[in-house]
């Protein structure tokens, strides 16, 4: 429950419903410092709500598909119905295509 007590962490989970994101993408969407985003992501990961995958120097986050926590997956399921009318979140969702890293055959662009 602590992981879901912060509005920014809830927004991150809602953004991850749309697909995987790296720290810099989340940072750009939330307007937070990289260290703050990393702390949020660590807490979400420890709670079993997100998975991380290293791709070279990039850490890519996605919603957990499996979790050791018996509460994580039911909470993610409930979260799907939250904040559908939140104006701030809708702005972030609209900005996703611009904030997202372009994953192309030759590498990545977008986060510098």
C-alpha positions in Angstrom: 0.0 0.0 0.0 2.9 2.3 0.7 4.0 2.0 -3.0 0.5 3.3 -4.1 0.4 6.1 -1.6 2.3 8.6 -3.8 0.4 10.1 -6.7 3.5 10.1 -8.9 4.0 6.4 -8.4 0.3 5.7 -9.3 0.8 7.9 -12.4 3.8 5.8 -13.4 1.8 2.6 -13.1 -0.9 4.1 -15.2 1.6 5.1 -17.8 3.1 1.7 -17.8 -0.3 0.3 -18.6 0.4 1.7 -22.1 3.7 0.0 -22.4 7.3 -0.2 -21.1 9.3 3.0 -20.3 12.8 3.8 -19.3 13.7 6.1 -16.4 14.4 9.1 -18.6 11.0 8.7 -20.3 9.3 8.6 -16.9 11.4 11.6 -15.8 10.3 13.6 -18.8 6.7 12.8 -18.4 6.6 13.6 -14.6 9.0 16.5 -14.7 11.0 15.0 -11.8 14.7 14.6 -11.2 16.3 11.3 -12.3 17.2 10.4 -8.7 13.6 10.9 -7.6 12.2 8.7 -10.4 14.8 6.0 -9.6 13.7 6.0 -5.9 10.0 5.7 -7.0 10.8 2.9 -9.4 12.8 1.0 -6.7 9.9 1.2 -4.3 7.5 0.0 -7.0 9.9 -2.8 -7.9 10.3 -3.9 -4.2 6.5 -4.0 -3.9 6.3 -6.4 -6.9 4.3 -3.9 -9.0 6.9 -3.4 -11.8 9.6 -5.5 -13.5 12.8 -4.1 -14.8 14.9 -5.3 -17.7 18.4 -4.1 -18.5 19.1 -3.5 -22.1 22.7 -2.3 -22.3 22.9 0.8 -20.2 19.1 1.2 -20.3 16.8 0.1 -17.5 13.3 -0.6 -19.0 10.3 -0.9 -16.7 7.0 -2.6 -17.3 4.1 -3.7 -15.2 4.8 -6.9 -13.3 3.4 -10.0 -15.0 4.2 -12.2 -12.0 5.0 -11.2 -8.5 6.0 -12.8 -5.2 3.6 -10.5 -3.5 0.1 -11.9 -3.2 -1.2 -8.3 -3.3 0.7 -6.8 -6.3 -1.3 -8.3 -9.2 -4.7 -7.8 -7.6 -3.7 -4.1 -6.9 -2.6 -3.7 -10.5 -5.9 -5.1 -11.7 -7.8 -2.6 -9.5 -5.6 0.2 -10.6 -6.8 -0.2 -14.2 -10.0 1.5 -13.2 -8.5 4.4 -11.3 -7.8 8.0 -12.6 -9.4 7.6 -15.9 -10.7 11.2 -15.6 -7.5 12.7 -14.1 -6.6 15.7 -16.3 -2.9 15.6 -15.4 -2.6 11.9 -16.2 -4.4 12.4 -19.5 -1.8 15.1 -20.5 0.9 12.6 -19.7 -0.7 9.9 -21.8 -1.1 12.3 -24.7 2.6 13.2 -24.4 3.7 9.5 -24.4 4.4 9.3 -28.1 6.7 12.4 -27.9 8.4 11.2 -24.7 8.9 7.6 -25.7 12.2 6.4 -26.8 12.1 5.3 -30.4 13.3 1.7 -30.5 14.8 1.2 -33.9 17.1 -1.4 -35.4 20.2 0.8 -35.2 19.7 1.7 -31.5 17.8 4.1 -29.4 17.0 7.8 -29.7 15.1 10.1 -27.4 16.8 10.1 -24.0 20.0 12.1 -23.8 
